[in-house]
Amino acid sequence: MNRIFTRPASHLRQIRRTLTHHSSNATTTASDSADELQPLGILWRYQILDPNSDIVNLWNHIFLITCIISLFIDPLYFYLPYVGGEACMSTDNDASLRITYFRTLFDLFYLLHMLMKFRTAFFAPSSRVFGRGELVMDAREIAIRYLKTDFIVDLTATLPLPQIVIWLIIPATKSHSNNTLALIVLIQYVPRLFVIFPLNNRIIKTTGFIAKTAWAGAAYNLLLFMLASHVLGAVWYLASIGRQHSCWKEGCKDEFHSVPPCYLDFLDCNSLGSLEREYWLNSTIVLSRCDAKNDESDFKFGMFADAFTSEVASSRLIEKYLYCLWWGLRNLSSYGQNLTTSTYIGETTFCISLCIGGLILFARLIGNMQTYLESMTVRVEEWRIMRRDTEEWMRHRQLPPELQDRVRRFNQYKWLATRGVNEESILRSLPLDLRREIQRHLCLNLVRRVPFFSQMDGQLLDAICERLFSSLSTDGSYIVREGDPVNEMLFIIRGQLESSTTNGGRTGFFNSITLRPGDFCGEELLTWALVPNSTLNLPSSTRTVRTLTEVEAFALRAEDLKFFAFQFKRLHSKKLQHAFRYYSHQWRTWGACYLQTAWRRYRKKKLAKELALRESFHFTSIPGQESYKSDEGDYDYGVDEISLMDSPNNAQHLGATILASKFAANTRRGVIHKVQVADTASSSLKMPKLFKPDEPDFSEEV
């Protein structure tokens, strides 16, 4: 956020009075706003900017780019002189106009930068004992401080000195003083360097870096190295032209008293076509003496000979620039080892400066560029070292091959998921509110995919997101085994897990389900956390959970669940109780077993009823009859049978009737025995009873 401060001065009080006058005379709210906005147009003249604000930081980056471009433009003045013919030199006026135009355009940025400094606050040095310090916002104090520190350097860098020389001095003197122009450019180049380096340090101090990415940082340092090569190539070209002109000038002075005489005006290409110059060219030895291609010449060009043997001095501007840039890059990166110099003091001094500057720049700029490029692969290198140490440790401890393979797969999967970044350490270093916002952004949408969490309100979800941590597992890993203590509750985001139970190891019982994204495991921990007076011992797991694929999940620790249970009463609602029962696989397993038991009980009763109906179909007496139980067996005698025994007319049938009744009773006992045997066999095969899981305490605490 940009922070802008206004100067507490008398004219600002007048503006406030004007604002008050406008607001008091307004009749409606709309007119109040319109009247208040009218005087605000003049406030920009009195704005004071925070040096750490976004607008100042943006301007510093823009001005840094313009400074680098202007540093590229200034050495282009060195390419203006060129060899225009035999023993004459001239100046490229068209190129001079174009360079001056761009130079003037970028000089405006230096002027704007000076105005920005007059309106940029500073931190009082005496207040930096603790924290950032006190911000001085008074415009007068800002101006006094700026005039005492950087004003002279900024003013010297801003002055249009090359424009003054080209547009005023050279036309007034009617001369082509290239040395004067080069000297002015070199003198002004120094304060411009003093502007760019403190600016670079200020940006690093404010933001912590000059470039956001490693590639941008490497490109920035390479650009500075190419700038140094560009300046070196331009200086070499100008020195080569000066060396050639010195040779011609010495030869012309030697032939001043000869016939025909040599005048210094002959060395200017404006004298081309004059008869005197033509007579002098036909008889002079200056051309052969000052020819760099002539090995028999007594004038030694040394390292400047390439400018004339390659005909660089007479080429077009773009050709000269590229050749000189290549010359500067080659010799600056090789510290001038390929140069062949003469005994000329200026030439040897230039080579010494080249070697020292090349060594410093190569160590500084190329070293920084290498650091930026290595920072791109620092995580890869750390992971490679960690993997190598892990391999050596596994070989030293003689781990079995299957364990070594599991360790390798986990390290590879963790690298693919996190790229070697420790997310927890990064989040712990941030303030609490910022950490909450980041956790909410990262976890909220994924947490809402878990159906149990979708029943919760936003405040509870924010608290849960704050304490969630990521959990990565490779395929074939055991999250928890049956009977082990449960120390975390896992919510699956990606992957599949197998959850199985033997109900405490009971014979004949096995249940297995597949957990998919949106499911959770470790619900025993939630039951333990919701118990008001729960013990410190963690609950035991009732299931064995094993990963089937690579799994990404969020986990909640036992202490975090305990915190939620006591801190948030909404966790005790009936709505969450029903959601927990519905999505809990432990409750689902208990429900399935309960239904199976009820179904078997129903089938057993139904079978017994069918057998009873089938038996009654064969042996049931006539409705309304009374029955009497015989002493022999369990056969019931009806009233008709007794009457038959008492009747003298039916005495002959008595024996047959008794025999038939005994036969029916024996038959009935055989059927009942078979049914009991069948029931005993079926009861021995039925599933062991699965106890109902502990129900969480969802009741509201008073």
Salt bridges, closest charged atoms under 4 A:
ASP50 OD2 - ARG3 NH2 2.61
ASP74 OD1 - ARG103 NH1 2.59
ASP74 OD2 - ARG192 NH1 3.67
ASP107 OD2 - ARG103 NE 3.05
ASP107 OD1 - ARG192 NH2 2.51
ASP150 OD2 - LYS117 NZ 3.48
ASP154 OD2 - LYS117 NZ 3.11
GLU250 OE1 - ARG289 NH2 3.88
ASP254 OD2 - ARG289 NH1 3.46
ASP268 OD2 - HIS176 NE2 3.98
ASP298 OD1 - ARG289 NE 3.49
GLU311 OE2 - LYS293 NZ 3.73
GLU319 OE2 - ARG316 NH2 3.23
GLU381 OE2 - ARG384 NH2 2.47
GLU382 OE1 - ARG379 NH1 3.30
ASP389 OD1 - ARG388 NE 3.71
GLU391 OE2 - ARG408 NE 2.67
ASP405 OD2 - ARG409 NE 3.15
GLU424 OE1 - ARG428 NH1 3.71
ASP457 OD2 - ARG570 NE 2.56
ASP462 OD1 - ARG440 NH1 2.16
GLU466 OE1 - ARG436 NE 3.22
GLU466 OE1 - ARG467 NH1 3.89
ASP475 OD1 - ARG409 NH1 2.74
GLU498 OE1 - ARG546 NH2 3.08
ASP519 OD2 - HIS585 NE2 3.76
GLU552 OE1 - ARG494 NH1 2.71
ASP560 OD1 - ARG467 NE 3.97
GLU615 OE2 - ARG668 NE 2.44
GLU632 OE1 - LYS662 NZ 2.69
ASP634 OD1 - LYS629 NZ 3.97
GLU695 OE2 - ARG581 NH2 1.82
GLU701 OE1 - LYS569 NZ 3.44
